[in-house]
Amino acid sequence: MPESSENISKRKKEHIELCLTDDVSFKEKTTGFEHYDFVHYAPTEVEIDKIDFAQKFFNKLIQFPFLISCMTGGTIEAESINAKLAIAANELRIPIGIGSQRQMFEDKMNVQSFQIIRINAPNVPVLGNIGAAQVVRYKSIDPIKYMIEIIDADVMVVHLNPLQELLQKNGEPNFAGLLSCIEKIANEIEVPLFVKEVGAGISASASKSLLDAGVKGIDIAGAGGTSWAGVEILRNNEDERDYFWDWGLPSSYCIRTNAALKNDYDFVLIGSGGINSAVDAAKAFALGADIIASARTILQQLNKNNVEGVIELIEGWFAFIKKIMFLTGSKSLSELRKSKLKLKEELH
């Protein structure tokens, strides 16, 4: 039986409250970024002031390859968060994702909490979002088309969260027929279709299946950042030693192995999952990510320092990445991806 709108709103509010803390971090498993170090290039000729991160994201120009990852929607709190994040995204000229639009379709009362993103971010790419559990239940793709239209989405995202659905009270851990549904959506909508995990990672073999189905972007959302298993375990007041708290593939592994698929597929690779600093971001780029994304770190910054804090944080990260590029002799991010990062054990 589908979950009530009231219960969904309550759950989303609890998710926000938990993600404003560090209680939902992975306990032992890490992103793996700490195992890598940059290769210093002493005779660098890079002119740091000429490094330019601007690039095309489908039909729109973005200033930085950074995505404010999808977070929330469907509550009063969510509308305020989304409104502020959208202002930051528009100011920075970067893409922004919307939280799951399930409620937008099931309860028209909550539409404004999603629409506010496009209203406040008219000039940047906006990514729509719906869960895999809903996709397999819809009898047609009309709900997906409605979600795209109502926010004027540039990209539609299907999020894969089997672990979260498995542990969540009233969860829907039934994804039977998912790949065929994804293929149908990819073929029938007028915007690119992306797929993302929510913190357990996407393996290269899984990405192959998704890309063969017509997906144009993969957001690996690997392990090491927010544990959505942890979120649900805390919500359920269960034993925090639960094995599944640390379930998933580390972000560094997912980025590196998915980047190898670029030899055979044309797609956007988004690196996310524990991107909590400029160093993490630089390593994600060096391992092969086209774009990086962050959610909880951005949410916490917004809570502490408002819109200005988010803008300052992201601009500061890319100023720092320029310094790493200068020291590794990398004039562009594509050059940073060319053997500028080594496992620390190789540097002994």
C-alpha positions as CSV (number, residue, x, y, z in Angstrom):
1,M,0.0,0.0,0.0
2,P,1.5,3.4,-1.0
3,E,2.8,5.6,1.9
4,S,0.5,8.5,2.8
5,S,1.5,12.1,1.9
6,E,1.6,13.0,5.6
7,N,4.0,10.2,6.4
8,I,6.3,11.1,3.4
9,S,6.4,14.8,4.6
10,K,7.3,13.7,8.2
11,R,10.0,11.4,6.8
12,K,11.5,14.1,4.7
13,K,11.6,16.5,7.6
14,E,13.4,13.9,9.7
15,H,15.9,13.3,6.8
16,I,16.7,17.0,6.8
17,E,17.2,17.2,10.6
18,L,19.5,14.1,10.5
19,C,21.5,15.4,7.6
20,L,22.2,18.7,9.4
21,T,24.3,16.6,11.7
22,D,27.4,14.3,11.2
23,D,25.6,11.4,12.9
24,V,24.8,9.9,9.5
25,S,28.3,9.6,8.2
26,F,29.8,6.2,7.4
27,K,31.5,4.8,10.5
28,E,34.5,2.8,9.2
29,K,34.3,2.8,5.4
30,T,35.7,5.8,3.6
31,T,35.6,7.3,0.2
32,G,39.1,6.0,-0.5
33,F,40.4,9.5,-1.6
34,E,42.8,9.4,1.3
35,H,44.8,6.6,-0.4
36,Y,45.8,8.9,-3.3
37,D,48.2,11.8,-3.7
38,F,49.0,14.2,-6.5
39,V,52.1,14.1,-8.5
40,H,54.0,17.3,-8.1
41,Y,55.4,18.8,-11.4
42,A,58.2,21.2,-10.6
43,P,58.7,22.8,-14.0
44,T,55.0,23.8,-14.2
45,E,54.2,26.4,-16.9
46,V,50.5,26.7,-16.0
47,E,49.2,30.2,-15.8
48,I,46.9,29.9,-12.9
49,D,44.8,33.0,-13.7
50,K,44.0,31.5,-17.1
51,I,42.4,28.3,-15.8
52,D,38.8,28.4,-16.8
53,F,36.2,25.9,-15.5
54,A,33.3,27.1,-17.7
55,Q,31.8,24.4,-19.9
56,K,28.6,23.3,-21.6
57,F,26.1,21.2,-19.7
58,F,24.0,20.0,-22.6
59,N,22.4,23.3,-23.9
60,K,23.5,25.6,-21.1
61,L,26.8,27.1,-20.1
62,I,27.9,26.5,-16.5
63,Q,30.7,28.4,-14.7
64,F,31.8,25.5,-12.5
65,P,31.4,21.7,-13.1
66,F,29.7,21.4,-9.7
67,L,26.2,20.1,-9.0
68,I,24.3,21.0,-5.9
69,S,22.9,17.6,-5.5
70,C,19.2,16.8,-5.0
71,M,18.2,17.0,-1.4
72,T,14.6,17.6,-0.5
73,G,11.1,18.8,-1.3
74,G,7.5,18.4,-0.2
75,T,7.7,20.2,3.2
76,I,7.7,23.8,4.4
77,E,11.3,23.4,5.5
78,A,12.2,22.0,2.1
79,E,10.7,25.0,0.2
80,S,12.9,27.4,2.2
81,I,16.0,25.3,1.6
82,N,15.4,24.9,-2.1
83,A,14.7,28.6,-2.5
84,K,18.1,29.5,-1.0
85,L,20.0,26.8,-2.8
86,A,18.5,27.9,-6.1
87,I,19.6,31.5,-5.5
88,A,23.2,30.2,-4.9
89,A,23.1,28.0,-8.0
90,N,21.9,30.8,-10.2
91,E,24.5,33.2,-8.8
92,L,27.3,30.6,-9.4
93,R,25.9,29.4,-12.7
94,I,26.0,25.8,-11.7
95,P,23.4,22.9,-12.0
96,I,21.1,22.1,-9.2
97,G,19.1,19.0,-8.5
98,I,15.6,18.7,-7.0
99,G,14.7,16.2,-4.3
100,S,12.4,13.3,-5.1
101,Q,9.3,14.7,-7.0
102,R,7.1,11.8,-5.9
103,Q,5.0,14.1,-3.8
104,M,4.6,16.6,-6.6
105,F,2.6,14.0,-8.5
106,E,0.8,12.4,-5.5
107,D,0.0,15.6,-3.6
108,K,-0.4,18.9,-5.5
109,M,-0.2,20.8,-2.2
110,N,3.6,20.4,-2.3
111,V,4.3,21.6,-5.8
112,Q,5.6,25.0,-4.8
113,S,8.5,23.5,-2.7
114,F,9.8,22.1,-6.0
115,Q,8.9,24.9,-8.4
116,I,10.7,27.4,-6.3
117,I,14.0,26.0,-7.6
118,R,13.3,27.0,-11.2
119,I,11.7,30.3,-10.1
120,N,14.9,31.2,-8.3
121,A,17.3,29.6,-10.7
122,P,16.0,30.6,-14.2
123,N,19.4,30.5,-15.9
124,V,21.0,27.2,-14.9
125,P,20.4,23.5,-15.5
126,V,17.8,22.0,-13.2
127,L,17.7,18.2,-12.7
128,G,14.4,16.6,-11.9
129,N,14.3,13.5,-9.7
130,I,12.1,10.4,-9.1
131,G,12.8,7.2,-7.3
132,A,13.2,3.8,-8.9
133,A,10.6,2.3,-6.7
134,Q,8.0,4.8,-8.1
135,V,9.2,4.3,-11.7
136,V,8.4,0.6,-11.6
137,R,4.9,1.3,-10.3
138,Y,3.8,3.9,-12.8
139,K,1.6,2.5,-15.5
140,S,2.9,5.1,-18.1
141,I,5.6,7.8,-18.3
142,D,3.0,10.6,-18.0
143,P,3.9,11.3,-14.4
144,I,7.6,11.6,-15.4
145,K,6.7,14.0,-18.2
146,Y,4.6,16.0,-15.8
147,M,7.5,16.3,-13.3
148,I,9.8,17.5,-16.1
149,E,7.3,20.1,-17.4
150,I,6.3,21.5,-14.0
151,I,9.9,22.5,-13.2
152,D,11.1,23.0,-16.8
153,A,13.8,20.4,-16.1
154,D,16.9,20.2,-18.3
155,V,17.6,16.6,-17.2
156,M,15.6,13.9,-15.5
157,V,17.2,11.7,-12.8
158,V,16.1,8.3,-11.5
159,H,17.6,7.7,-8.1
160,L,18.5,4.1,-7.1
161,N,18.2,3.5,-3.4
162,P,17.7,-0.2,-2.9
163,L,19.5,-0.2,0.5
164,Q,17.4,2.7,1.8
165,E,14.2,1.2,0.6
166,L,15.2,-2.1,2.2
167,L,15.7,-0.5,5.7
168,Q,13.1,2.2,5.6
169,K,9.8,1.7,7.4
170,N,7.1,1.4,4.8
171,G,10.0,1.1,2.2
172,E,9.4,-0.3,-1.3
173,P,12.2,-2.7,-2.0
174,N,10.7,-3.9,-5.3
175,F,12.6,-2.9,-8.4
176,A,11.4,-5.7,-10.7
177,G,11.4,-4.5,-14.3
178,L,13.5,-1.4,-13.6
179,L,15.9,-1.6,-16.6
180,S,13.0,-1.9,-19.1
181,C,11.3,1.1,-17.4
182,I,14.4,3.2,-17.6
183,E,14.8,2.3,-21.3
184,K,11.3,3.3,-22.0
185,I,11.7,6.6,-20.2
186,A,15.0,7.4,-21.9
187,N,13.4,6.8,-25.3
188,E,10.2,8.8,-24.7
189,I,11.2,11.9,-22.7
190,E,12.7,15.0,-24.5
191,V,15.5,15.6,-22.0
192,P,18.5,13.4,-21.1
193,L,17.9,10.7,-18.5
194,F,20.5,10.3,-15.7
195,V,20.7,7.7,-12.9
196,K,22.1,8.3,-9.5
197,E,22.7,6.3,-6.3
198,V,22.2,7.9,-2.9
199,G,25.4,6.7,-1.2
200,A,26.1,3.1,-1.9
201,G,27.8,3.6,-5.2
202,I,27.3,2.3,-8.8
203,S,29.7,-0.3,-10.2
204,A,31.0,-0.2,-13.7
205,S,29.0,-3.3,-14.6
206,A,25.8,-1.7,-13.3
207,S,26.6,1.4,-15.3
208,K,27.0,-0.6,-18.4
209,S,23.5,-2.0,-18.1
210,L,22.1,1.5,-17.5
211,L,24.0,3.1,-20.4
212,D,22.9,0.3,-22.7
213,A,19.3,1.2,-21.6
214,G,19.9,4.8,-22.9
215,V,21.0,6.6,-19.8
216,K,23.1,9.7,-20.6
217,G,24.6,10.4,-17.1
218,I,25.7,8.4,-14.1
219,D,26.0,9.9,-10.7
220,I,27.9,7.2,-8.7
221,A,27.2,8.6,-5.2
222,G,29.6,6.3,-3.6
223,A,30.1,5.2,0.0
224,G,32.1,7.3,2.4
225,G,29.8,10.3,2.8
226,T,26.2,10.2,4.0
227,S,25.0,6.7,4.9
228,W,21.3,6.6,4.1
229,A,21.3,3.2,5.8
230,G,22.5,5.1,8.8
231,V,19.7,7.7,8.4
232,E,17.0,5.0,8.4
233,I,18.7,3.0,11.2
234,L,18.6,6.2,13.4
235,R,15.0,6.9,12.3
236,N,14.0,3.4,13.3
237,N,15.9,3.6,16.7
238,E,17.7,0.4,15.8
239,D,21.2,-0.8,16.8
240,E,23.8,1.5,15.3
241,R,26.1,-1.5,14.9
242,D,23.9,-2.7,12.0
243,Y,26.1,-4.3,9.3
244,F,24.4,-2.3,6.6
245,W,25.4,1.1,8.0
246,D,28.7,0.9,6.1
247,W,27.4,-1.0,3.0
248,G,28.5,0.2,-0.4
249,L,31.3,0.8,-2.9
250,P,33.8,3.7,-2.1
251,S,33.4,6.8,-4.2
252,S,37.0,6.7,-5.4
253,Y,36.6,3.1,-6.7
254,C,33.3,4.0,-8.4
255,I,34.7,7.1,-10.2
256,R,37.8,5.3,-11.4
257,T,36.1,2.2,-12.7
258,N,33.2,4.1,-14.3
259,A,35.7,6.5,-16.0
260,A,37.1,3.5,-17.9
261,L,33.7,3.2,-19.6
262,K,34.3,6.4,-21.4
263,N,36.3,4.4,-24.0
264,D,33.0,2.8,-25.1
265,Y,30.2,5.2,-24.0
266,D,29.5,8.9,-24.3
267,F,28.0,10.0,-21.0
268,V,28.4,12.5,-18.1
269,L,30.1,11.0,-15.1
270,I,29.2,12.7,-11.8
271,G,31.4,12.1,-8.8
272,S,29.7,12.3,-5.5
273,G,29.5,10.7,-2.1
274,G,31.7,12.2,0.6
275,I,33.0,15.2,-1.5
276,N,33.5,17.3,1.6
277,S,36.5,19.4,0.7
278,A,38.4,21.0,-2.2
279,V,41.0,18.2,-2.0
280,D,38.2,15.5,-2.3
281,A,36.8,17.4,-5.3
282,A,40.2,17.7,-7.0
283,K,40.8,13.9,-6.5
284,A,37.4,13.1,-7.9
285,F,38.2,15.1,-11.0
286,A,41.6,13.5,-11.3
287,L,40.1,10.0,-11.1
288,G,37.8,10.8,-14.0
289,A,34.7,12.7,-12.9
290,D,33.3,15.2,-15.4
291,I,31.3,17.0,-12.7
292,I,31.3,16.7,-8.9
293,A,28.3,16.9,-6.6
294,S,27.7,17.4,-2.9
295,A,24.6,17.5,-0.8
296,R,25.1,17.3,3.0
297,T,28.1,19.5,3.1
298,I,26.2,22.2,1.2
299,L,23.1,21.8,3.4
300,Q,25.2,22.2,6.5
301,Q,26.9,25.3,5.0
302,L,23.6,26.8,4.1
303,N,22.3,26.2,7.6
304,K,25.4,27.9,9.2
305,N,26.1,30.7,6.8
306,N,23.1,31.1,4.5
307,V,23.3,31.6,0.7
308,E,26.5,33.7,0.9
309,G,28.3,30.8,2.7
310,V,27.4,28.3,0.0
311,I,28.6,30.6,-2.7
312,E,31.9,31.3,-0.8
313,L,32.4,27.6,-0.2
314,I,32.1,26.5,-3.8
315,E,34.1,29.4,-5.2
316,G,36.8,28.7,-2.6
317,W,36.9,25.0,-3.6
318,F,37.6,25.9,-7.2
319,A,40.2,28.5,-6.3
320,F,42.0,25.7,-4.3
321,I,41.6,23.3,-7.2
322,K,43.4,25.8,-9.4
323,K,46.4,25.7,-7.1
324,I,46.5,21.9,-7.3
325,M,46.3,22.2,-11.1
326,F,49.2,24.7,-11.1
327,L,51.3,22.3,-9.0
328,T,50.6,19.3,-11.2
329,G,51.1,21.1,-14.5
330,S,47.5,20.8,-15.5
331,K,46.1,23.6,-17.7
332,S,42.6,22.0,-17.7
333,L,40.6,19.4,-15.9
334,S,41.2,17.0,-18.8
335,E,44.9,17.3,-18.2
336,L,44.4,16.8,-14.4
337,R,42.9,13.4,-15.4
338,K,46.1,12.3,-17.1
339,S,48.1,10.4,-14.5
340,K,48.3,13.3,-12.1
341,L,47.1,11.2,-9.2
342,K,48.8,8.1,-7.8
343,L,48.2,5.6,-5.0
344,K,50.3,6.7,-2.1
345,E,51.9,3.2,-2.0
346,E,53.3,3.9,-5.5
347,L,55.1,7.0,-4.2
348,H,57.3,5.1,-1.7
